[in-house]
């Protein structure tokens, strides 16, 4: 709309219903510009990931249609189109191809992948992420230890077959040397208990320790109420902790218990 207003006042002559700008009919000028944008976007998408993507341009707005194999390719096409010169907007109508995957199956597969994501970097126990799936749309939540952990989780989901869209609601814990100290002490206190040591063995089944401004939240699944109680006692015994919220679930019990 701003473009139309600027040309309306800059125009000098009406010729066959077309406003002239600098002696050039705007309709012709816009068509030429659209063709240039279309060529630029198509060149940017010259990759086998985008073989089935089609590009159209109208008044500087790029319309992307067609299909891609994974959701990340849809996002990448959008970003590449936005970065082209003179592009005023992008309408992304690309669909993710492939047969639909049952939501429960997709959620379980993604949960398993996320459980082992970044194993070996020392932050696994400090990432408490949640995942929900509805009609192929994945919603990620919870708290990540740092930006790298969050980006890794999102990228993993975006590149997984069957994912149609991704809603990223993951929060990143604020940078804090004091929180880092508490995290280390909490891990030592909890996993140092003979009764709880086994939870440090399998990255897919740790006791998750989230620390934000001195507040500790425990999450995950433990085998017994006794394990949950011991974890709570050990967590509360760490110096400098303001509050401990014990959200550990006991396997086989009602989630509210």
N, C-alpha and C positions, 0 to 999 in steps of 0.2 A: 504493500500500500504506500509506503514512503517513497518507493521508486516511482510509482505512478504519479504521486504528487509532484515530485521533483521534475519529472519530464513534462508535466502539464504546464508548469510555470516557465520552464526553460524553452518550450516549443515556440516556434515563430509563425507557423503556417499550417493550415489544415488543407490536406490534399487527398481527396477521395476518402475522407473520414480518418486518415492516418495523420497523427501529429508529427510534425517535423522537428528534429533535434539536430541543430547544426547542419541542416540541409539534407539529412538522411531520415527517411521514414522510420519511426520507432519500431513498427511491426517487423520490418525487414531487418533492422539492426538487432532486435531481440531474437529473431529466428537465427541469424548468423551467430550470435553469442551462444544461444542454446546448442547449436551444432558443435561449436568449439568446446563447450563444457561436456557435451556428450562424448566427444572424442577423447577428452582428457580423462574422464571417469573410466571409459572403457579401457584405456591404456593402463590406468592404475589397477584395474581388475584383471589384467592379463596374467592370469595364474590358473592352474587347473582346478584350484579350489572353487573358482567362480565360473567354471565352464558353462553352467546352466543359469547364470544370472543375466538378466536383460536390463538395459539402461535406457530410460527416456528422460527428456528434459523439457520443461515448459516454464517459460518466464524465470529461468534460473533455478527452478526447483527440480531436483533430481528424483526420479521415481525408479526404485529398484524392485524388480520382480524376478520370479524364477525360483530355483531351489538350490540348497546347499546340503552337504552331508551332516554337518554339525553346527550347533548354535554359534560357536566362536567365529565361524566363517561369515555368518550373517552380521555379527557385530563388526568384524574387520572390514567388510564391504561398506558398511555404514560410515566407519571412520575414514576410510580412504576417499569416499565420495565427499564427505564434509571438508576434507583438506584440499580439494581442488579449487583453483582460482575462479572467482565470480559465482560460486555456488551459494545460493541464498537459503537453501534448506534441503533436507533429504527426507523423502517419504519411503520408508523401508517396508516393502510388502513381500520380502523374501520369506519363503517357508522352509522349514527344516525337513528334509526328505527322510525316507525310511519308515518302516512299519512302526506303529505305536507300541510302546512298552507299557505293561501294566504298572500303575503307579507304585504299588507295594514292591514289586520286583525292582523297579528303577531306584526307589528309595533305598532298599537294602543293598543294592550293588554300589550305589554312591556312598552310603554310610561306610561300607567296608573299605572302599578306596580312600576315603577321607581319613579313616582311622590310621592308615599307614602312611599318609602323606607327610613328607618331611621327617620321616623317622631317621634318627642319627644326627639331627641338628640340635637336640637338647631342649626342644620346646614342645614336644608332643603332649606332655602332661599338662601344659599350661594353656592349651587351646581347648576351649569348650564350645563346640559348634553344634548347631541344631540344623535339621534338614526336613523339609516338607515337600511333598510332590502332589500336584493336582493337575490332571490332564496333561502331563508332561512338563508342566511349569514347575521349576524347582525354586523353592524359597530357602535361602540360607540365612541363619541367624546365629546368635550367641556372641562370644567374645574371643578374639584372636590375640595371641601374645604380641604380635607386631604386624606391620604392613606386609611384610614378605609372606608371613603365614596366611594372611587373608588373601592376598593375590594368588598364592599357590592353590588354595582351596577353590577359589572362584574359577581359575583357569582349568582346574581338573574337571569341574562340573561342566563348564562351557564346552569342553572338548569331548564329552562323553556321549556316545550314540544314544539317541532316544530322548535327549533333553531338547525341549522345544523353546524354552525361554528360561531366563534366570533372574530372580529377584534377590539382590544382594543387600541384606540387612545386617551383615556382620559388623560388629563394633570392634575397634582396635583399642586395646588397653593403653592408657597414656604412659608415656615414657617416664619412668620413675626409678632411680637407684634404690630407694627404700622399698618399693614394691618388689624389685628384683631380689633384694636381700631376703624379704619375707618368702618369696617363691622358693628360693633355694632351701631356706630353713624348714618350710612346710614340707617340701619333698623329702628332705632328710628325716623329719620327724615322722611322717606318715609311712613312707616306704621302709624306714628303719625299724618299724615295729615288726617282730617276727610273724605276727598274725596277718600282716598286710603286705609283706615283702613280695608275695607272688604276683601282686597287681602291677609290679614294675617290670615283669618278665615279658608280657605280651602287649605290644603297642596298641592293639585293638581293645584292650580291656584295662586301661589305667584308671586310677582315681584322678579325675581332672581337677586341677587346682587353679582357680581364677583369682587374681589379686588386682584390685583397683582401689587406689588410695588407702591402702591398709586394710581394706575389707576383703575377706576371703570367702569364696564360694566353692564348695565341693560338689562335684557332679559325676555322673557315671553310674555303673551298676556293680554292686558287690554281692557276694554269695550269701551273706547272713546279716541279721540285725546286729549281731555282735561285732562284725567287721565295721558296720556303719558307726556304731557307738565308739569303737576304738579310734576310728579315723577322726571322729568329732573331738574326742578328748585330746588326741595328739595335736590336732590343728589349733585348738584353743590354748595349748601350752606354749606356743611360739611367741616370744617377746615382740611387742610392737604392733600386734594385731588388734584392730579396733573391734571387729565383729567377725564371727564365723557363721555362714549360712550353709547348713548341711542339706543339700538336695540329692544326696546319694539315694539310689533306689535299690531295694533288695530284690534279687532275682526271683521271679515267680509271684511277687506280691502285687497288690493293688498300687498303682503309681502314686496314689494319694498318701500311702502309708510311709 
